[in-house]
């Protein structure tokens, strides 16, 4: 009877040693979602493998006592190395698939069901077996090393893979006076406190996949702009657009950069001085810069030369200044969006979309064309004024209250397909 109890005790100690491979997961940000611009779909998956290289002295001790162990899938064993995989991660602890069976000298078996590693600079380890929970081990001196990040882009999908290795030492924490209760029997173990049981190395892989929305199908024609008051979509999105560019309040820029808000800036080119260029680049970082004419003259006219002078030079200027030729035009005052003369002229300049709006935020007040609130696809108009930061907060709050999220208009009104 006493031999059986000692056998179970030795098996329990060995089980803990085998399972401690989870210790290297201490302190990892497993499962943390990455912050991405609104309008994109992002998923983060975390996988991990841990290899425990048992210390020769510890292995010799096990052999002297007739203890052996086996690994079952998903655990693996290669010589003195044991491999385990991450099963679940929480904010406070990490779990590994046990899948280990310890066999004592009399044939008694002890199966490891679960291993829990508490997060922290040094972590205690709880091991659940068929005869109860054990907490005799901890990991120490964990060294972290980040490997080069890999990034691939395929169509609308961007994949970023971050790999980190964690290497630590596993030690026994209890003294020889401690006894274990196994199936109601008491037995003492004979390992030395502080004894090194092995070295553990974990390779953790975090994969972040970001998918851009599928853009609207575009014709190759550039002489027939479409008119948009509200984007046709079932996605829970709305679009913030800001006009003119006379005033560039820093508080608005800070708010946009803090929350990574997609902004479509419809700018008057005469207002885009050298000192303002960087401001518009930053505030439109998650959106785009588009055409709002040269001097804000009305385009509700049959004067083709006036329309051309107001729109076409902006195309050249903005391509040189911001690196991208605009394809959207917002007519000043929202006047004449379906003017056939305007369509004929601006189409030849490369404009494919005439964008108006169905909602306005002005001086902290939201109004909509229907009076019934924002809907999927709503285009919200703001202006570069001293109240812009306030208006932005009102717009974002209203969008979220409607169950929507701010999105990049350029993802839904795509740039035109180049001809020939």
C-alpha positions in Angstrom: 0.0 0.0 0.0 2.8 2.4 0.9 4.6 1.6 -2.3 1.5 2.4 -4.3 1.1 5.8 -2.5 4.8 6.7 -3.2 4.3 5.6 -6.8 1.3 8.0 -7.2 3.3 10.7 -5.6 6.3 10.3 -7.8 4.0 10.2 -10.8 2.3 13.4 -9.8 5.7 15.2 -9.5 6.7 13.9 -12.9 3.4 14.9 -14.4 3.9 18.5 -13.3 7.4 18.5 -14.7 6.2 17.2 -18.0 3.4 19.8 -18.2 5.3 22.8 -17.2 6.0 23.6 -20.8 3.2 26.1 -20.6 5.3 28.3 -18.3 6.8 30.1 -21.2 3.5 31.7 -22.1 3.8 34.0 -19.1 3.1 37.6 -19.8 2.1 37.2 -23.5 -0.6 39.4 -25.1 -2.4 36.4 -26.5 -5.5 37.1 -28.5 -5.2 40.9 -28.4 -6.9 42.6 -31.3 -4.9 45.1 -33.2 -6.2 48.6 -33.6 -7.1 49.3 -37.3 -8.9 52.0 -39.2 -12.7 51.7 -39.0 -14.3 50.1 -42.1 -11.8 47.2 -42.2 -12.4 43.7 -41.0 -9.6 42.4 -38.8 -9.1 39.0 -37.2 -6.3 37.9 -34.9 -5.4 34.3 -34.3 -2.8 33.0 -31.9 -1.1 29.6 -32.0 1.8 28.3 -30.0 4.1 25.4 -29.5 6.3 24.7 -26.5 9.3 22.4 -26.2 10.4 21.3 -22.8 14.0 19.9 -22.7 14.2 18.0 -19.4 17.3 18.3 -17.4 19.7 15.3 -17.5 19.8 15.1 -13.7 16.0 15.1 -13.5 15.7 12.4 -16.2 18.2 10.3 -14.3 16.1 10.7 -11.1 13.0 9.5 -13.0 14.9 6.6 -14.4 16.2 5.5 -11.0 12.6 5.4 -9.7 11.3 3.5 -12.7 9.1 6.3 -14.0 8.4 6.7 -17.7 6.0 8.9 -19.6 4.2 8.9 -22.9 2.7 11.7 -25.0 -0.6 11.6 -26.9 -1.7 13.9 -29.7 -1.7 16.8 -29.7 1.4 16.4 -27.5 4.6 15.1 -29.0 7.8 13.5 -27.7 11.2 13.4 -29.3 13.9 11.9 -27.1 14.0 14.0 -23.9 12.0 16.8 -25.5 8.3 17.2 -25.0 6.1 19.4 -27.2 2.7 20.8 -26.2 0.4 23.3 -27.8 -1.6 26.3 -26.5 -5.3 25.4 -26.0 -6.7 28.6 -24.6 -5.6 32.0 -23.4 -7.3 34.4 -21.0 -6.2 37.7 -19.5 -5.0 36.0 -16.3 -3.7 32.6 -17.4 -2.7 30.3 -20.2 -3.8 26.7 -20.8 -2.0 23.9 -22.6 -3.3 20.6 -23.9 -2.0 18.1 -21.3 -2.2 14.8 -23.2 0.6 13.2 -21.1 0.5 9.9 -19.2 3.0 9.0 -16.5 3.6 5.4 -15.7 5.1 4.3 -12.4 7.3 1.3 -11.6 4.3 -0.8 -10.5 2.3 0.1 -13.7 0.2 2.8 -12.0 -0.8 5.6 -14.4 -1.4 9.3 -13.9 -2.9 11.4 -16.7 -2.5 15.1 -17.0 -5.8 16.8 -17.9 -5.0 20.5 -17.9 -2.1 22.8 -17.1 -2.7 26.5 -16.1 0.1 29.0 -16.0 -0.6 32.2 -14.1 0.5 35.3 -15.9 3.3 37.5 -14.5 7.0 38.0 -14.5 7.3 34.7 -12.7 4.4 32.2 -13.0 3.0 29.6 -10.7 1.7 26.5 -12.5 -1.4 24.5 -11.7 -1.7 21.0 -13.0 -5.0 19.1 -13.0 -4.7 15.3 -12.9 -7.3 12.6 -12.4 -6.5 12.7 -8.7 -6.6 16.4 -8.1 -4.7 19.7 -8.7 -1.1 20.2 -8.0 0.8 23.5 -7.7 4.5 22.6 -7.1 6.2 24.3 -10.0 7.0 27.8 -11.4 8.8 29.3 -14.4 11.6 31.8 -13.8 14.1 33.9 -15.8 11.9 34.0 -19.0 13.8 35.6 -21.9 11.7 37.1 -24.8 12.9 37.5 -28.4 10.9 38.9 -31.2 11.6 37.5 -34.6 11.3 39.6 -37.9 7.7 40.4 -38.8 6.4 38.9 -42.1 3.8 40.8 -44.1 2.0 39.7 -47.3 -0.6 41.4 -49.4 -2.9 39.5 -51.7 -5.8 41.5 -53.2 -7.9 43.0 -50.4 -6.3 40.8 -47.7 -3.2 41.9 -45.8 -1.6 39.3 -43.5 0.9 40.2 -40.8 2.7 37.4 -38.9 4.5 38.2 -35.7 6.6 35.5 -34.1 8.0 35.6 -30.6 10.1 33.1 -28.7 10.1 32.7 -24.9 12.8 30.7 -23.1 12.7 30.1 -19.3 13.8 27.8 -16.5 11.4 25.4 -14.7 12.0 24.9 -10.9 10.5 23.0 -8.1 9.0 25.3 -5.4 8.0 23.1 -2.5 10.3 21.8 0.3 10.6 18.1 1.3 8.4 18.5 4.3 5.4 19.1 2.1 3.0 16.2 1.5 0.4 15.6 -1.2 -3.1 14.3 -0.9 -3.7 11.8 -3.6 -7.0 9.9 -3.6 -7.1 10.4 0.2 -3.6 9.0 0.8 -0.6 10.9 2.1 2.9 10.5 0.6 6.1 12.5 0.7 8.1 13.3 -2.4 11.9 13.3 -2.4 12.9 16.1 -4.9 15.0 19.0 -3.7 13.4 22.4 -3.4 14.6 24.8 -6.1 15.8 22.0 -8.2 15.9 22.8 -11.9 13.7 20.4 -13.9 14.3 21.6 -17.4 14.4 24.4 -19.9 11.4 25.5 -21.8 11.2 27.3 -25.2 7.9 28.5 -26.7 7.4 29.8 -30.2 4.3 32.0 -30.3 2.8 33.0 -33.6 0.2 35.9 -33.8 -1.4 36.3 -37.2 -3.4 39.4 -38.0 -5.5 39.4 -41.1 -7.0 42.6 -42.4 -9.6 42.6 -45.2 -10.6 45.8 -47.0 -14.3 46.1 -48.1 -15.0 45.0 -51.6 -15.1 48.2 -53.7 -18.1 49.0 -55.9 -17.8 47.7 -59.4 -16.6 50.5 -61.7 -17.0 51.2 -65.3 -13.8 52.0 -67.3 -15.6 55.1 -68.6 -14.4 58.4 -67.2 -16.9 60.7 -69.0 -20.1 59.9 -67.1 -19.7 60.6 -63.4 -22.3 59.1 -61.0 -23.9 61.2 -58.4 -24.0 60.0 -54.8 -26.0 61.5 -51.9 -26.0 58.2 -50.0 -23.8 55.2 -50.7 -25.7 52.1 -51.6 -24.6 49.5 -49.1 -26.0 47.2 -46.5 -22.8 47.5 -44.4 -23.2 49.3 -41.1 -21.1 52.3 -42.2 -21.3 56.0 -42.6 -18.9 58.4 -44.1 -17.4 61.7 -42.7 -16.5 64.3 -45.2 -15.0 67.7 -44.5 -15.1 70.7 -46.9 -13.1 73.7 -47.8 -9.9 73.9 -45.7 -9.8 77.5 -44.6 -9.1 76.7 -41.0 -7.0 73.8 -39.7 -7.8 73.3 -36.0 -5.2 71.2 -34.2 -7.8 69.7 -31.7 -9.6 68.2 -34.7 -6.4 66.6 -36.0 -5.6 65.2 -32.6 -9.1 63.7 -32.3 -8.9 62.0 -35.7 -5.4 60.6 -35.1 -6.3 59.3 -31.6 -9.3 57.4 -32.9 -8.0 56.7 -36.5 -11.1 58.1 -38.1 -11.4 57.8 -41.9 -11.9 61.4 -43.3 -12.6 62.4 -46.9 -11.3 66.0 -47.3 -12.9 67.9 -50.2 -10.5 70.8 -50.4 -10.5 74.2 -52.2 -7.1 74.2 -53.9 -6.5 77.9 -53.3 -6.6 77.2 -49.5 -4.1 74.4 -49.7 -0.9 76.4 -48.9 2.4 74.8 -48.2 2.0 75.3 -44.5 -1.3 73.3 -44.6 -0.3 70.4 -46.7 1.0 68.2 -43.9 -2.1 68.9 -41.9 -4.4 67.6 -44.6 -2.2 64.6 -45.2 -2.4 63.6 -41.6 -6.1 64.3 -41.0 -6.9 62.4 -44.3 -4.5 59.5 -43.5 -7.2 56.9 -43.2 -9.3 58.4 -46.0 -8.4 60.6 -49.0 -8.1 64.1 -50.4 -10.6 65.0 -53.1 -11.7 68.0 -55.3 -13.8 70.9 -54.1 -12.8 73.3 -56.9 -10.2 76.1 -57.2 -12.1 79.0 -55.5 -15.5 77.5 -54.5 -17.4 78.9 -57.4 -20.8 77.4 -58.1 -20.8 74.8 -60.9 -24.5 75.1 -61.5 -23.8 76.8 -64.8 -23.6 76.1 -68.5 -20.3 77.9 -68.8 -18.0 75.0 -69.6 -14.9 77.2 -69.5 -15.7 78.3 -65.9 -16.3 74.7 -64.8 -13.1 73.6 -66.4 -11.1 76.3 -64.7 -12.6 75.4 -61.3 -12.1 71.6 -61.5 -9.4 70.5 -63.9 -6.4 72.5 -62.4 -7.1 70.9 -59.0 -6.6 67.5 -60.5 -3.1 68.3 -61.5 -2.3 70.3 -58.3 -3.5 67.6 -55.9 -1.8 64.8 -57.8 1.5 66.7 -57.4 0.9 67.7 -53.8 -0.7 64.6 -52.3 0.4 61.9 -54.7 -3.0 60.8 -55.9 -5.3 62.3 -58.6 -8.8 63.0 -57.2 -11.7 61.1 -58.7 -14.4 62.6 -56.5 -15.8 66.1 -56.8 -18.0 67.9 -54.4 -19.7 70.8 -56.1 -19.7 74.0 -53.9 -23.0 74.5 -52.1 -24.1 71.2 -53.4 -25.3 73.0 -56.5 -25.9 71.4 -59.9 -24.7 67.9 -59.1 -26.6 66.6 -62.2 -25.6 69.4 -64.5 -24.9 67.7 -67.8 -22.4 70.4 -68.8 -20.5 69.9 -65.6 -20.5 66.1 -66.1 -19.1 66.4 -69.6 -16.3 68.7 -68.5 -15.2 67.1 -65.3 -15.4 63.6 -66.7 -12.7 64.6 -69.1 -10.6 65.7 -66.2 -10.8 62.3 -64.5 -13.8 62.8 -62.2 -15.9 59.7 -61.9 -18.0 60.5 -58.8 -19.9 63.7 -57.8 -20.5 63.4 -54.1 -23.1 65.4 -52.2 -24.5 64.4 -48.8 -27.6 63.4 -46.9 -26.5 64.6 -43.4 -24.8 67.7 -42.0 -23.2 68.5 -38.6 -22.8 72.2 -38.0 -22.0 73.9 -34.7 -22.5 70.6 -32.9 -26.0 69.9 -34.4 -26.8 67.0 -36.6 -29.5 67.3 -39.3 -30.4 64.7 -42.0 -32.2 65.0 -45.3 -35.1 62.8 -44.1 -35.1 63.9 -40.5 -35.1 60.3 -39.4 -31.4 60.0 -38.5 -28.4 58.3 -40.1 -28.7 55.1 -42.1 -26.2 52.7 -43.7 -24.3 54.6 -46.4 -25.0 58.1 -45.0 -22.6 60.8 -46.2 -22.1 63.4 -43.4 -20.9 66.9 -44.3 -18.7 68.9 -42.0 -16.5 72.0 -42.6 -13.0 73.0 -41.6 -14.0 75.6 -39.0 -13.0 76.4 -35.5 -15.7 74.1 -34.3 -14.5 71.1 -36.2 -13.3 69.0 -33.2 -16.7 69.4 -31.6 -18.5 68.6 -34.8 -16.4 65.5 -35.3 -17.3 64.2 -31.9 -21.0 64.9 -32.5 -20.7 63.1 -35.9 -18.9 60.0 -34.5 -21.3 59.8 -31.6 -24.3 59.9 -33.9 -22.8 57.3 -36.2 -22.2 54.9 -33.4 -25.6 55.6 -31.8 -27.2 54.5 -35.1 -25.3 51.2 -34.9 -22.9 52.2 -37.6 -19.1 52.9 -37.8 -17.1 55.5 -39.6 -15.7 54.1 -42.9 -13.5 55.3 -45.7 -15.6 56.6 -48.6 -12.8 55.6 -51.1 -13.4 51.9 -50.2 -17.0 52.2 -51.4 -16.6 54.7 -54.3 -13.5 53.2 -55.7 -10.9 55.0 -57.9 -11.6 54.5 -61.6 -10.1 51.7 -63.7 -7.4 53.1 -65.9 -8.1 52.8 -69.6 -5.7 51.3 -72.1 
